[in-house]
Amino acid sequence: MTDLADEIEVAYPQQPHCATVLLLDTSGSMAGGKIAALIDGLRLFLAETAADPLAGKRVDLALLTFGGEVAVAHDFAPVADYGTDLALAARGGTPMGTALQRGMEMLETRKSAYRAQGTDYYRPWLLLITDGEPTDMHPGDDLWNRVAGALGSGVAQRRFSFFAVGVEGADMEQLRRLCPDDRPPLALRGLAFAEMFQWLSRSQRQVSASTTGEAVKLPPVDWGTV
């Protein structure tokens, strides 16, 4: 049986890659100004990151939405190849646990593809943006324990970096229980998605300009609070 990773083509394989999965809450509570600001901020991130000659090829981005169901809105591709035609709609519940599981699986499959093709890579990023609380798991149940355990071990073993952003309405206490102690969730200031995505772009441009394995100091956060 052929390994899925062997069938995945990696663009710009001569470049080291930073696999990044954005987990975007598109549940019904995000309707209106929230989803519009999210889309505008994401477009800004894509434009600014693609304009960087290194980051445009090295940031390998996937978009995973969770609103009623978990869906791959855009599979992994270099930011330079994305464009800015984004269609996200807000509806349904918040299957956050399933989305987190799927995001971690996607990162592991992508790393396997890099290894299969001899492509070097930075530590991947998993970034969660939500304005609610999960509707498919609750603290202490089986899915919660599996997701929290996988996040904790993944971060501790440096398999990926995990960031969580709570939009107005998010259950910050539940997010805090999912995050590593040294990187608690951040509460977005109002609808400052543009500022948050500009920070993400600056951060990933800094990572892309570094050597794999090198510690990178990220820019200060001016768009949210712990």
Order of alpha helices (4+ residues) and beta strands (2+ residues): alpha-beta-alpha-alpha-beta-beta-alpha-beta-alpha-beta-alpha-beta-alpha-beta
